[in-house]
Amino acid sequence: MFEVFEGFNIWSLIDTLVVAVLVYHLLLFLKGTRTLQMITGVLIVTATFLLSNVLDLLTVKWILSKFFSSFLIILVILFQDDIRRVLSRMGKRSLLSVSEHVASSRQVLDEIVRTCSVLSSKKIGALIVIERNIILNRYIDLALVIDAKVTMELLISIFNKESPIHDGAVIIQQGRLIAAGCFLPLTRDERVDPNFGTRHRAAIGISQETDAVVVVVSEERGSISVITDGKVSKNLEAKELRRALRILVNDDTTDQETVINNRNVWGSIVGIFRNLKAKKQ
């Protein structure tokens, strides 16, 4: 058993740590996408192909062999959005960055609640999308990037009827108002309330495609709704809206704990190398 460790030295440790860090950050990149679901599908197809070889299923083997002959091209087509997103992220910051996390402070949520209360009283429509785990960059890239602190004044100015971008959505990412004038996919669910307008249908659509929390203020009725996973909670008062947002967004501390643990682990690794360096000196 110990023969395995005979050739193990400091460079083997470094090699292992580098691979572990790269794999870890690759999983972080995939976490905010649908790539994991696609990879599962590809693995199922691969397993079926291998099984067809073992059981000599000629028809299945012939069909899947045609599929695998263009496998690389198919992968690029399937994952083109995620590949572009990963490469753009690599260009913006180091792969070794551990500071990123998705968490909204209570102050941000309070600003959203105050904004919705004001807009509701004046019957001004609004569509606010709060990012959680699934990254919304595909919608941000096509919108007006603002990257500003979330304030009631800024939100009201955006949704003012005189604003050229008041019909689009705003996206809150990592506690900041990252973009405005965003166009969202409309739901295709035929069971949606026929009284819902474009804002509600867009809110339902983005909540069905991602895990975002969406707040909608109706321009016609002035009512406030919260939408997640295609489900609509209508006619909320300010207190109910605040409570719902804190439950759905602010109380989810998983990402914060992950960041803290990540920092501790990385700090330990850096400490090991510093101690080794000090011993050599």
ZARO-349705 format. One line per 4 residues: number of its first residue (from 0); their letters; for each residue x, y negated, z of N, C-alpha, C. Coordinates in Angstrom, 1 decimal. Each point is the difference from the previous one (the first is absolute). Layout:
N
NUM) a) X,Y,Z,X,Y,Z,X,Y,Z  ...
END
This chain:
281
0) mfev) 0.8,1.2,0.0,-0.8,-1.2,0.0,0.9,-1.3,0.0  1.0,0.1,0.8,0.9,-1.2,0.1,0.9,-0.2,-1.2  0.0,1.0,-0.9,0.8,-0.2,-1.2,-0.5,-1.1,-0.9  -1.3,-0.3,0.2,-0.6,-1.1,-0.8,0.6,-1.3,0.3
4) fegf) 0.4,-0.2,1.3,0.5,-1.3,0.4,1.5,-0.1,-0.1  0.6,1.0,-0.5,1.5,-0.1,-0.1,0.5,-1.1,-0.8  -0.7,-0.3,-1.2,0.5,-1.1,-0.8,-0.7,-1.3,0.2  -0.7,-0.1,1.2,-0.8,-1.2,0.3,0.9,-1.0,0.6
8) niws) 0.1,-1.2,-0.6,0.8,-1.1,0.6,-0.8,-1.3,0.0  0.7,-1.1,0.2,-0.6,-1.3,0.1,-0.7,-0.4,-1.3  0.7,0.4,-1.1,-0.6,-0.4,-1.3,-1.2,0.9,-0.4  -0.1,1.2,0.5,-1.2,0.8,-0.1,-1.1,-0.7,0.7
12) lidt) 0.3,-0.5,1.2,-1.1,-0.7,0.8,-0.5,-1.3,-0.7  1.0,-0.7,-0.6,-0.4,-1.2,-0.7,-0.8,0.3,-1.2  0.4,1.1,-0.7,-0.8,0.5,-1.2,-1.4,0.3,0.4  -0.1,0.8,1.1,-1.4,0.4,0.4,-0.8,-1.2,0.4
16) lvva) 0.6,-1.0,0.7,-0.8,-1.2,0.5,-0.4,-0.8,-1.2  0.8,-0.2,-1.0,-0.3,-0.8,-1.2,-1.2,0.7,-0.7  0.1,1.3,-0.2,-1.1,0.7,-0.7,-1.3,-0.1,0.8  0.1,0.1,1.4,-1.2,-0.1,0.8,-0.6,-1.4,-0.1
20) vlvy) 0.8,-1.0,0.0,-0.5,-1.4,0.0,-0.7,-0.2,-1.4  0.6,0.5,-1.1,-0.5,-0.2,-1.3,-1.4,0.7,-0.1  -0.1,1.2,0.5,-1.2,0.8,-0.1,-1.1,-0.7,0.9  0.4,-0.5,1.1,-0.9,-0.7,0.9,-0.6,-1.2,-0.6
24) hlll) 0.8,-0.8,-0.7,-0.5,-1.2,-0.6,-0.8,0.3,-1.3  0.4,1.1,-0.6,-0.8,0.4,-1.2,-1.4,0.3,0.5  -0.2,0.7,1.1,-1.3,0.4,0.5,-0.7,-1.3,0.4  0.7,-1.0,0.6,-0.7,-1.3,0.3,-0.5,-0.7,-1.3
28) flkg) 0.8,0.1,-1.1,-0.5,-0.6,-1.2,-1.3,0.8,-0.5  0.0,1.3,0.1,-1.1,0.8,-0.4,-1.2,-0.2,0.9  0.2,-0.3,1.2,-1.1,-0.1,1.0,-1.1,-1.0,-0.5  0.4,-1.1,-0.6,-1.0,-1.0,-0.4,-0.5,0.2,-1.4
32) trtl) 0.1,1.2,-0.5,-0.5,0.2,-1.4,-0.8,1.3,0.0  -0.5,0.3,-1.2,-0.7,1.3,-0.2,0.9,1.1,-0.6  1.3,-0.3,0.0,1.0,0.9,-0.6,0.0,1.4,0.7  -0.2,0.0,1.3,0.1,1.3,0.7,-1.1,0.9,-0.4
36) qmit) -1.2,-0.6,-0.3,-1.1,0.8,-0.5,0.3,0.6,-1.4  0.7,-0.8,-0.8,0.4,0.4,-1.4,1.0,1.1,0.1  1.0,-0.2,0.9,1.0,1.0,0.2,-0.6,1.3,0.4  -1.0,0.0,0.9,-0.6,1.2,0.4,-0.6,0.8,-1.2
40) gvli) -0.7,-0.8,-0.9,-0.5,0.5,-1.2,1.0,0.7,-0.9  1.1,-0.7,-0.2,1.1,0.5,-0.8,0.6,1.3,0.6  0.1,0.0,1.3,0.5,1.3,0.7,-1.0,1.1,-0.2  -1.3,-0.3,0.0,-0.9,1.1,-0.2,0.1,0.5,-1.5
44) vtat) 0.2,-0.9,-0.9,0.1,0.5,-1.4,1.3,0.8,-0.2  1.1,-0.5,0.7,1.2,0.8,-0.1,-0.1,1.4,0.6  -0.7,0.1,1.2,-0.2,1.3,0.6,-0.8,0.9,-0.9  -1.0,-0.6,-0.7,-0.9,0.8,-0.9,0.9,0.5,-1.1
48) flls) 0.9,-0.8,-0.5,0.8,0.4,-1.1,1.0,1.2,0.4  0.6,-0.2,1.2,0.8,1.1,0.4,-0.8,1.3,0.3  -1.2,-0.1,0.5,-0.8,1.1,0.2,-0.4,0.7,-1.3  -0.3,-0.8,-1.0,-0.3,0.5,-1.3,1.1,0.9,-0.6
52) nvld) 1.3,-0.4,0.3,1.1,0.7,-0.5,0.1,1.4,0.7  -0.3,-0.1,1.3,0.1,1.3,0.8,-1.1,0.9,-0.4  -1.2,-0.5,-0.2,-1.2,0.9,-0.3,-0.1,0.2,-1.5  0.8,-0.7,-0.8,0.0,0.1,-1.4,-1.4,-0.4,-0.6
56) lltv) -0.4,-1.2,0.5,-1.3,-0.5,-0.6,0.4,-0.9,-1.2  -0.2,0.6,-1.2,0.6,-0.5,-1.2,-0.7,-1.4,-0.4  -1.3,-0.1,0.1,-0.7,-1.2,-0.4,0.4,-1.2,0.9  0.0,0.3,1.3,0.3,-1.0,1.0,1.5,-0.5,-0.2
60) kwil) 0.8,1.0,-0.1,1.5,-0.3,-0.2,0.2,-0.8,-1.3  -0.7,0.3,-1.1,0.2,-0.7,-1.2,-0.5,-1.5,0.2  -1.1,-0.2,0.6,-0.5,-1.4,0.2,0.9,-0.8,0.9  0.4,0.6,1.1,0.9,-0.7,0.9,1.4,-0.2,-0.5
64) skff) 0.5,0.9,-0.9,1.3,-0.2,-0.6,0.0,-1.3,-0.9  -1.2,-0.2,-0.7,-0.1,-1.2,-0.8,0.0,-1.3,0.9  -0.6,0.2,1.2,-0.1,-1.1,0.9,1.5,-0.3,0.5  0.7,1.0,0.4,1.4,-0.3,0.5,1.0,-0.4,-1.0
68) ssfl) -0.3,0.2,-1.3,0.9,-0.4,-1.1,0.0,-1.5,0.0  -1.0,-0.7,0.4,0.0,-1.5,0.1,-0.1,-0.4,1.4  0.5,0.7,0.9,-0.1,-0.2,1.4,0.5,-1.4,0.5  1.2,-0.4,-0.5,0.6,-1.3,0.4,-0.9,-1.1,-0.5
72) iilv) -0.5,0.1,-1.2,-0.8,-1.1,-0.6,-1.3,-0.1,0.8  -0.6,1.1,0.4,-1.2,0.0,0.8,0.2,-0.6,1.3  1.2,0.3,0.7,0.3,-0.6,1.3,0.1,-1.5,-0.1  0.7,-0.5,-1.0,0.1,-1.4,-0.2,-1.3,-0.7,-0.1
76) ilfq) -0.9,0.6,-0.8,-1.3,-0.6,-0.3,-0.9,0.0,1.3  0.1,1.2,0.8,-0.8,0.1,1.2,0.5,-1.0,1.1  1.3,-0.2,0.1,0.5,-0.8,1.1,0.6,-1.3,-0.5  -0.4,-0.5,-1.1,0.6,-1.3,-0.5,-0.2,-1.1,0.9
80) ddir) -1.2,-0.2,0.6,-0.3,-1.1,1.0,0.9,0.1,1.2  0.1,1.3,0.5,0.8,0.2,1.2,1.5,-0.2,-0.2  0.5,0.5,-1.2,1.4,-0.2,-0.4,0.3,-1.5,-0.1  -0.9,-0.7,-0.6,0.3,-1.5,-0.2,0.0,-0.7,1.4
84) rvls) -0.9,0.5,0.9,-0.2,-0.6,1.3,1.3,0.3,0.9  0.5,1.2,-0.1,1.1,0.4,0.8,1.3,-0.8,-0.5  0.1,-0.1,-1.3,1.2,-0.7,-0.6,0.0,-1.5,0.4  -1.2,-0.6,-0.1,-0.1,-1.4,0.4,0.3,-0.2,1.5
88) rmgk) -0.4,0.9,0.8,0.2,-0.1,1.4,1.5,0.2,0.3  0.7,0.9,-0.7,1.4,0.2,0.1,0.8,-1.3,-0.3  -0.6,-0.7,-1.0,0.7,-1.3,-0.4,-0.2,-1.1,1.0  -1.1,0.1,0.8,-0.3,-1.1,0.9,0.7,0.2,1.3
92) rsll) 0.2,1.2,0.5,0.7,0.2,1.3,0.6,1.4,0.0  0.9,0.2,1.0,0.8,1.2,0.1,-0.9,1.2,0.4  0.4,1.2,-0.5,-0.7,1.2,0.3,0.2,0.3,1.5  1.0,-0.6,0.7,0.2,0.3,1.4,-0.7,-0.9,0.9
96) svse) -0.8,-0.9,-0.6,-0.8,-0.9,0.9,-1.0,0.8,0.8  -0.1,-0.4,1.3,-1.0,0.7,0.8,-0.9,-0.9,0.7  -0.1,-1.3,-0.6,-0.8,-1.0,0.7,-1.4,-0.1,-0.5  -0.3,0.8,-1.1,-1.3,-0.2,-0.6,-1.1,0.8,0.8
100) hvas) -1.1,-0.6,0.2,-1.1,0.7,0.6,-1.3,-0.8,-0.3  -1.1,0.7,0.0,-1.3,-0.6,-0.3,-0.8,-0.1,1.3  -0.1,-1.3,0.5,-0.7,-0.2,1.2,-0.5,-1.4,0.0  -1.2,-0.2,0.4,-0.6,-1.4,0.0,-0.2,-0.4,1.5
104) srqv) 0.5,-1.2,0.3,-0.2,-0.5,1.4,-1.4,-0.4,0.2  -0.3,-0.1,1.3,-1.4,-0.4,0.4,-0.2,-1.5,-0.5  1.0,-0.8,-0.1,-0.1,-1.3,-0.4,-0.5,-0.1,-1.5  0.6,0.9,-0.8,-0.4,0.0,-1.4,-1.5,0.5,-0.1
108) ldei) -0.4,1.0,0.7,-1.3,0.4,0.0,-1.0,-1.0,0.5  0.4,-0.8,1.0,-0.8,-1.1,0.5,-0.2,-1.1,-1.0  1.1,-0.3,-0.8,-0.1,-1.0,-1.0,-1.0,0.5,-1.1  0.0,1.3,-0.3,-1.0,0.5,-1.0,-1.4,-0.1,0.5
112) vrtc) -0.2,0.3,1.3,-1.3,0.0,0.6,-0.5,-1.5,0.0  0.8,-0.9,0.4,-0.4,-1.4,0.0,-0.3,-0.5,-1.4  0.8,0.4,-1.0,-0.3,-0.4,-1.4,-1.3,0.6,-0.4  -0.3,1.2,0.2,-1.3,0.6,-0.4,-1.2,-0.6,0.7
116) svls) 0.2,-0.4,1.2,-1.1,-0.7,0.7,-0.3,-1.3,-0.7  1.0,-0.8,-0.3,-0.2,-1.3,-0.7,-0.6,0.2,-1.4  0.6,0.9,-0.7,-0.5,0.2,-1.4,-1.5,0.6,0.0  -0.3,0.8,1.0,-1.3,0.6,0.1,-1.0,-1.1,0.3
120) skki) 0.3,-0.9,0.9,-0.9,-1.1,0.3,-0.3,-0.9,-1.2  1.0,-0.1,-0.9,-0.2,-0.9,-1.2,-0.3,0.8,-1.2  -0.2,1.3,0.1,-0.4,0.9,-1.1,1.0,-0.1,-1.1  1.3,0.1,0.3,1.1,0.0,-0.9,0.5,1.4,-0.1
124) gali) 0.1,0.6,-1.2,0.5,1.4,-0.1,1.4,0.2,0.2  0.4,1.1,0.5,1.4,0.3,0.3,0.3,1.5,-0.1  1.2,0.4,-0.4,0.4,1.4,-0.1,1.4,0.1,0.5  0.2,0.6,1.2,1.3,0.1,0.6,0.3,1.5,0.2
128) vier) 1.2,0.4,-0.5,0.5,1.4,0.0,1.2,0.1,0.9  -0.1,0.8,1.0,1.1,0.2,1.0,0.6,1.4,-0.3  1.3,-0.1,-0.4,0.7,1.2,-0.3,0.3,0.8,1.2  -0.1,1.4,-0.1,0.4,0.8,1.1,1.2,0.9,-0.5
132) niil) -0.2,1.3,-0.2,1.1,0.9,-0.4,0.3,0.0,-1.5  -1.1,0.0,-0.8,0.2,0.0,-1.5,0.3,-1.4,-0.5  1.2,-0.1,-0.6,0.5,-1.3,-0.5,-0.8,-0.5,-1.2  -0.3,-1.3,0.1,-0.9,-0.6,-1.0,0.8,-0.9,-1.1
136) nryi) 1.3,0.3,-0.1,0.8,-0.8,-0.9,-0.5,0.0,-1.5  -0.7,1.0,-0.4,-0.5,0.1,-1.4,-1.0,-1.1,-0.2  -0.7,-0.5,1.0,-1.0,-1.1,-0.1,0.7,-1.3,0.3  1.0,0.0,0.8,0.7,-1.2,0.3,0.8,-0.5,-1.2
140) dlal) 0.6,0.9,-0.7,0.9,-0.4,-1.1,-0.8,-0.8,-1.1  -1.3,0.3,-0.1,-0.8,-0.7,-1.0,-0.7,-1.2,0.5  0.2,-0.4,1.2,-0.7,-1.1,0.7,1.0,-1.2,0.2  -0.6,-1.0,0.7,0.8,-1.2,0.4,0.7,0.3,1.3
144) vida) 1.3,0.2,0.0,0.8,0.3,1.2,0.1,-1.3,0.9  -0.4,0.1,1.2,0.1,-1.2,0.9,1.0,0.3,1.1  -0.1,1.1,0.7,0.9,0.4,1.1,0.1,-1.1,1.1  -1.2,-0.2,0.6,-0.1,-1.1,1.0,-0.6,0.5,1.3
148) kvtm) 0.1,-0.7,1.0,-0.6,0.3,1.3,-1.5,0.0,-0.1  -0.7,1.0,0.6,-1.4,0.0,-0.1,-0.6,-1.0,0.9  -0.7,-1.0,-0.5,-0.7,-1.0,0.8,-1.4,-0.2,-0.6  -0.9,-0.5,0.9,-1.4,-0.2,-0.4,0.0,-1.1,-1.1
152) elli) 0.8,-1.0,0.1,0.0,-1.1,-0.9,0.4,0.4,-1.4  1.0,0.9,-0.1,0.5,0.5,-1.3,-1.1,0.9,-0.6  -0.6,0.9,0.7,-1.0,0.9,-0.5,-1.2,-0.8,-0.5  -0.4,-1.0,0.8,-1.2,-0.8,-0.4,0.3,-0.8,-1.3
156) sifn) 1.2,-0.5,-0.1,0.4,-0.7,-1.3,0.0,0.9,-1.2  0.4,1.2,0.2,0.0,1.0,-1.1,-1.4,0.3,-0.5  -0.9,0.3,1.0,-1.4,0.4,-0.4,-0.9,-1.2,-0.2  0.5,-1.2,0.2,-0.8,-1.2,-0.4,-0.5,0.2,-1.4
160) kesp) -1.3,-0.4,-0.3,-0.6,0.2,-1.3,0.7,-0.8,-1.1  0.8,-1.1,0.4,0.7,-0.8,-0.9,1.3,0.6,-0.4  0.5,1.0,0.8,1.3,0.7,-0.3,-0.1,0.9,-1.2  1.0,-0.1,-0.9,0.0,0.8,-1.2,0.2,1.5,0.3
164) ihdg) 0.3,0.4,1.2,0.3,1.4,0.3,-1.0,0.5,1.1  -1.1,-0.7,0.1,-0.9,0.3,1.1,-0.8,1.3,-0.2  -0.1,0.4,-1.3,-0.7,1.3,-0.3,0.8,1.2,0.2  1.3,-0.1,0.1,0.9,1.2,0.2,0.1,0.3,1.5
168) avii) 0.7,1.1,0.3,0.2,0.4,1.3,1.4,-0.5,0.5  0.1,0.0,1.4,1.3,-0.3,0.6,0.5,1.3,0.6  1.3,0.2,0.0,0.5,1.3,0.6,0.9,-0.4,1.2  -0.2,0.6,1.1,0.8,-0.2,1.2,0.9,1.2,0.1
172) qqgr) 1.3,-0.3,0.0,1.0,1.1,0.0,1.1,-0.3,1.0  0.2,0.9,1.0,0.9,-0.1,1.1,-0.2,-1.3,0.7  -1.3,-0.3,0.3,-0.3,-1.2,0.8,0.1,-1.3,-0.7  0.2,-0.1,-1.3,0.1,-1.2,-0.8,-1.0,0.0,-1.2
176) liaa) -0.4,-1.2,-0.3,-0.9,-0.1,-1.2,0.9,0.0,-1.2  0.1,1.2,-0.6,1.0,0.2,-1.1,-0.4,-0.5,-1.3  -1.3,0.1,-0.3,-0.5,-0.3,-1.4,-1.4,-0.4,0.0  -0.4,-0.8,-1.0,-1.4,-0.4,-0.2,-0.4,0.1,-1.4
180) gcfl) -1.3,-0.1,-0.3,-0.4,0.2,-1.4,0.2,1.4,-0.5  -0.1,0.9,0.9,0.2,1.4,-0.4,-1.2,0.7,-0.6  0.1,0.7,-1.1,-1.1,0.7,-0.6,0.1,1.5,0.5  -1.2,0.4,0.5,-0.1,1.4,0.5,-0.9,0.9,-0.8
184) pltr) 0.3,1.3,0.0,-0.9,0.9,-0.7,-1.4,0.1,0.5  -1.0,-0.1,-0.8,-1.4,0.2,0.4,-0.3,1.4,0.2  -0.8,0.3,1.0,-0.4,1.4,0.3,-0.9,0.5,-1.1  0.1,1.3,-0.3,-0.8,0.7,-1.0,-1.1,0.8,0.7
188) derv) -0.1,-0.1,1.3,-1.0,0.7,0.7,-1.4,-0.5,-0.3  -0.8,0.8,-0.6,-1.4,-0.4,-0.4,-0.9,-0.1,1.2  0.4,0.5,1.1,-0.9,-0.1,1.2,0.2,-1.3,0.8  0.8,-0.9,-0.5,0.2,-1.3,0.7,-1.3,-0.8,0.0
192) dpnf) -0.2,-0.7,1.1,-1.2,-0.9,0.1,0.0,-0.9,-1.2  -1.1,0.0,-0.8,-0.2,-0.8,-1.2,0.0,-1.5,0.3  -0.2,-0.4,1.3,0.1,-1.4,0.3,1.4,-0.5,0.2  1.0,0.9,0.0,1.4,-0.4,0.2,0.4,-0.7,-1.3
196) gtrh) 0.8,-1.1,0.1,0.5,-0.7,-1.1,1.4,0.5,-0.3  0.7,-0.8,-0.8,1.4,0.4,-0.5,1.0,0.1,1.2  -0.1,-1.0,1.0,0.9,0.1,1.1,-0.1,1.3,0.8  -1.2,0.4,0.3,-0.2,1.2,0.8,0.4,1.2,-0.8
200) raai) -0.3,0.0,-1.3,0.4,1.2,-0.8,1.5,0.1,-0.2  0.7,-1.2,-0.1,1.5,0.0,0.0,0.5,0.5,1.3  -0.6,-0.5,1.1,0.5,0.5,1.4,-0.2,1.5,0.2  -1.1,0.5,-0.5,-0.3,1.4,0.1,1.0,0.8,-0.8
204) gisq) 0.3,-0.6,-1.2,0.9,0.7,-1.0,1.4,0.1,0.6  0.6,-1.1,0.6,1.3,0.1,0.5,0.1,0.8,1.2  -1.1,0.1,0.8,0.0,0.8,1.2,-0.1,1.5,-0.3  -0.5,0.3,-1.2,-0.1,1.4,-0.4,1.3,0.5,-0.6
208) etda) 0.8,-0.9,-0.6,1.3,0.3,-0.6,1.1,-0.1,1.0  -0.1,-0.8,1.0,1.0,-0.1,1.0,-0.6,0.1,1.4  0.9,-0.1,1.0,-0.5,0.0,1.4,-0.2,-1.4,0.6  0.0,-1.0,-0.9,-0.1,-1.4,0.5,-1.3,-0.3,0.7
212) vvvv) 0.1,-1.0,0.9,-1.2,-0.5,0.7,-0.4,-1.3,-0.7  -1.3,-0.1,-0.4,-0.4,-1.1,-0.8,-1.2,-0.7,0.7  0.2,-1.4,0.0,-1.0,-0.8,0.6,-0.7,-0.9,-1.1  -1.3,0.1,0.0,-0.8,-0.8,-1.1,-0.9,-0.9,0.7
216) vsee) -0.1,-1.3,-0.5,-1.0,-0.9,0.3,-0.9,-0.2,-1.2  -1.3,0.2,0.2,-0.9,-0.1,-1.1,-0.3,-1.5,-0.3  0.1,-0.3,-1.3,-0.3,-1.4,-0.4,-1.5,-0.3,0.0  -0.8,1.0,-0.2,-1.4,-0.2,-0.1,-0.7,0.0,1.4
220) rgsi) 0.4,0.9,0.9,-0.6,0.1,1.3,0.8,-0.5,1.1  1.3,-0.1,-0.2,0.9,-0.5,1.1,0.3,1.1,1.0  -0.3,1.3,-0.3,0.2,1.1,0.9,1.5,0.4,-0.1  0.5,0.6,1.1,1.3,0.5,0.0,0.0,1.5,0.1
224) svit) 0.9,0.7,-0.9,0.0,1.4,0.0,1.5,0.5,0.1  0.2,1.2,0.6,1.3,0.6,0.0,-0.2,1.3,-0.7  1.0,0.3,-0.9,-0.1,1.2,-0.9,1.3,0.8,0.1  -0.1,1.3,0.3,1.1,0.9,0.0,-0.5,1.3,-0.6
228) dgkv) 0.9,0.6,-0.8,-0.3,1.3,-0.6,-1.4,0.1,-0.6  -0.3,-1.1,-0.7,-1.3,-0.1,-0.7,-1.2,-0.2,0.9  0.2,-0.1,1.3,-1.2,-0.1,0.9,-0.1,-1.5,0.4  -1.2,-0.5,0.0,-0.3,-1.4,0.3,-0.7,-0.2,1.3
232) sknl) 0.6,-0.9,0.8,-0.7,-0.4,1.3,-0.4,-1.4,-0.2  -1.3,-0.3,-0.1,-0.6,-1.3,-0.4,-0.4,-0.8,1.2  -0.2,-1.3,-0.3,-0.6,-0.9,0.9,0.6,-0.1,1.4  1.4,-0.1,-0.1,0.7,0.0,1.3,0.1,-1.5,0.5
236) eake) -0.1,-0.1,1.4,0.3,-1.2,0.6,1.5,-0.1,0.3  0.4,-1.2,0.4,1.5,-0.3,0.2,0.6,1.0,1.0  -0.7,0.3,1.1,0.6,0.9,1.0,0.0,1.4,-0.6  -1.0,0.4,-0.7,0.0,1.4,-0.6,1.1,0.1,-1.1
240) lrra) 0.2,-1.1,-0.8,1.1,0.0,-1.0,1.3,0.1,0.7  0.3,-0.7,1.0,1.3,0.0,0.7,0.2,1.4,0.6  -1.0,0.6,0.6,0.2,1.3,0.6,0.3,1.0,-1.0  -0.8,0.0,-1.2,0.2,0.9,-1.1,1.4,-0.1,-0.5
244) lril) 0.5,-1.2,-0.2,1.4,-0.2,-0.6,1.1,0.5,0.9  -0.2,-0.3,1.3,1.0,0.5,1.0,0.0,1.5,0.1  -1.1,0.6,-0.2,0.0,1.5,0.0,0.6,0.5,-1.2  -0.3,-0.5,-1.2,0.4,0.5,-1.3,1.4,-0.4,-0.3
248) vndd) 0.5,-1.1,0.5,1.3,-0.5,-0.5,1.0,-0.2,1.2  -0.4,-0.8,1.0,1.0,-0.4,1.0,0.3,1.1,1.0  -0.9,0.9,0.3,0.2,1.1,0.9,0.8,1.2,-0.5  0.2,0.0,-1.3,0.8,1.1,-0.6,1.4,-0.3,0.2
252) ttdq) 0.6,0.6,1.0,1.4,-0.3,0.4,1.0,1.0,-0.5  -0.5,0.9,-0.9,0.9,1.1,-0.5,1.2,-0.6,-0.7  -0.2,-1.0,-0.9,1.1,-0.5,-0.7,1.0,-0.7,0.9  -0.6,-0.8,1.0,0.9,-0.7,0.9,0.9,1.0,0.7
256) etvi) -0.6,1.1,0.5,0.8,1.0,0.7,1.1,0.6,-0.9  -0.4,0.3,-1.3,0.9,0.5,-0.9,1.2,-0.9,-0.2  -0.2,-1.3,-0.1,1.0,-0.9,-0.2,1.0,0.0,1.2  -0.6,0.0,1.2,0.8,0.0,1.2,0.9,1.2,0.1
260) nnrn) -0.6,1.2,-0.3,0.7,1.2,0.0,1.1,0.0,-1.0  -0.3,-0.5,-1.2,0.9,0.0,-1.1,1.2,-0.9,0.4  -0.2,-1.1,0.6,1.0,-0.9,0.4,0.9,0.7,1.1  -0.6,0.7,0.9,0.8,0.7,1.1,0.9,1.1,-0.6
264) vwgs) -0.6,0.7,-1.0,0.8,1.1,-0.6,1.1,-0.6,-0.8  -0.3,-1.0,-0.8,1.1,-0.7,-0.8,1.1,-0.6,0.9  -0.5,-0.6,1.1,1.0,-0.6,0.9,0.9,1.1,0.6  -0.6,1.2,0.3,0.8,1.1,0.6,1.1,0.4,-1.0
268) ivgi) -0.4,0.1,-1.3,0.9,0.5,-1.1,1.1,-1.0,-0.1  -0.3,-1.3,0.0,1.0,-1.1,-0.1,1.0,0.1,1.2  -0.6,0.3,1.2,0.8,0.1,1.2,1.0,1.1,-0.1  -0.4,1.1,-0.6,0.9,1.2,-0.1,1.2,-0.4,-0.8
272) frnl) -0.3,-0.7,-1.2,1.1,-0.3,-0.9,1.0,-1.0,0.7  -0.6,-1.0,0.7,0.8,-1.0,0.7,0.9,0.7,1.1  -0.6,1.0,0.7,0.8,0.7,1.0,1.2,0.8,-0.7  -0.3,0.7,-1.1,1.0,0.7,-0.7,1.1,-0.9,-0.5
276) kakk) -0.4,-1.2,-0.5,1.0,-1.0,-0.5,0.9,-0.5,1.2  -0.7,-0.2,1.1,0.8,-0.5,1.2,1.0,1.0,0.5  -0.4,1.3,0.0,0.9,1.1,0.4,1.2,0.1,-0.9  -0.2,-0.2,-1.3,1.1,0.1,-1.0,1.0,-1.2,0.3
280) q) -0.6,-1.1,0.4,0.9,-1.2,0.2,0.8,0.2,1.3
END
